[in-house]
Amino acid sequence: MDSSQQLYAHIEQTPLAFIEWDLDFRVIVWNRSAEIVFGYSSDEAIGEHASFIVPEKARKHVDGVWQQLLAQSGGSRSQNLNLTKSGKSIFCEWYNSILRNSKGELIGIASLVLDITENNRIRNDLLETEETVQFNQIRYEALFNHIADPIVIFDFESYKFLDCNQSAIKKYGYTKEEFYQLTPHNLHPAEELKKVDENISDESRTAPNEYTHITKEGSSFAVEIHTQETSFRKQKAWISIIRDITDRKKSELELKLAKEKAEESDRLKSAFLANMSHEIRTPMNAILGFTDLLSDIDTMTVAERDMSLKVIQNSGERLMSLINDLIDISKIEAGEIQLYLSEIKVHYLCDELFNQFKMEAEKRNLKLVYIPNEKERELFIHSDRNRVIQVLTNLIKNALKFTPKGSVSFGYLAEEEGVEIFVEDTGIGIREEEQDLIFERFRQAYSLKVSETEGTGLGLSISKALVKRLGGDIGLKSAYGKGTRFSFTLPRRLEG
């Protein structure tokens, strides 16, 4: 077998399709692999023009490649779309070489052909998969970074942060690089760390946990965290979704306080009603009892008659005071307090009340002192005289009522914008924890036993509402067991 025969024997056995063309681009040699690739037998292919395995839309391009190949001395490599006998389109890689005879004359072209259709499909699938992965990564990052709640991912064993979204960066003040140096422990106060470890490793948990978190700047806030196992970049990890529940906690606290206040209000109202029963029955019993005695007036001495009349009068005044308090509370609730403004000389008003309460103080073995402001005897304010008297009367009555011994003094101080009127006593005082509550309705009825003092517990509440309506403010200073100083301010001129 000569070398030419050996060569063609090898060609026949090669897994690559081998085709030899003449100068007219017709098939001269067509090996077995060519039969497998294109579906034509050697007898069918030999003598056929190359166009029989080229789709019509690609023939112009192939003719150009052929002419270019004939015009050069070397070979070429190209990838082309081809047709099989069955009409199936395949994609082939062509290795073309020029053939010359012993004289160097061009006699044809030899082509080795590899069907790369499957390779292309795999490559396209890989590209598509890569594009899908890239798309999913982009979509993941977009979703991850646009979720409003902070999200962190940390290592399953070391707890080192592996990733965090933009909300976490914004919320905690750390950069992403700084997060990578931290663990969840860095976000918690020291007293919570044991609880954090227990909850992370608790595989049976289903509900989120509540903690306190600390930012880079040191500010703290309440959070609810849901943590579960996940996979991150082919390794086991934990993912935590963090929700700031500061507002929710605030609302829960407000609801709790409102509930407690409502319960307190119910207790106070119950105490008020019990006291109200006492406040009504006591004077009514006195009126009815002494009125019955007066029915037999002929048998009574003058002193007995006068005493009975005095008791009836005092009981009637006590009932009237009670009714007035109830009416005022109703008006305050309805926002219907009417003001009748006039010029008031403060000194005259205080002096009038001093004379009114002086005898009552003496009956209680107390010293009532009015401290006139000598520099401001001509001080006038434009306000509602009756309402100012009502407030000051309530304060003086309270001071006399809650001062077992000692003195009650009152007066006024001029201020740039108005006047401060004060009442000071050496009485029982008010505990510090009750000072913020003393102006609430029914408070005296709840804090003190009915037998200790008379009154509905509405006076200070009414006084506070009236002072506010008059454009001023009211407050107190007290030392328990030593005494109390109430004061209220009024503007010099209240516009109607």
Secondary structure, DSSP 8 states (H G I E B T S, - for coil): --HHHHHHHHHHH-SSEEEEE-TTSBEEEE-HHHHHHH---HHHHTT-BGGGGS-GGGHHHHHHHHHHHHHSSS-EEEEEEEE-TTS-EEEEEEEEEEEE-TT--EEEEEEEEEE-HHHHHHHHHHHHHHHHHHHHHHHHHHHHHH-SS-EEEEETTT--EEEE-HHHHHHH---HHHHTT--GGGGS-GGGHHHHHHHHH-TT--S-EEEEEE-TTS-EEEEEEEEEEEEETTEEEEEEEEEE-HHHHHHHHHHHHHHHHHHHHHHHHHHHHHHHHHHHHHHHHHHHHHHHHHTTGGGS-HHHHHHHHHHHHHHHHHHHHHHHHHHHHHHHHHT-----EEEEEHHHHHHHHHHHHHHHHHHTT-EEEEE--GGGTT-EEEEEHHHHHHHHHHHHHHHHHT-SSSEEEEEEEE-SSEEEEEEEE-S----GGGTTTTTSTTHHHHHS-TTT--S-S-HHHHHHHHHHHTT-EEEEEEETTTEEEEEEEEESB---
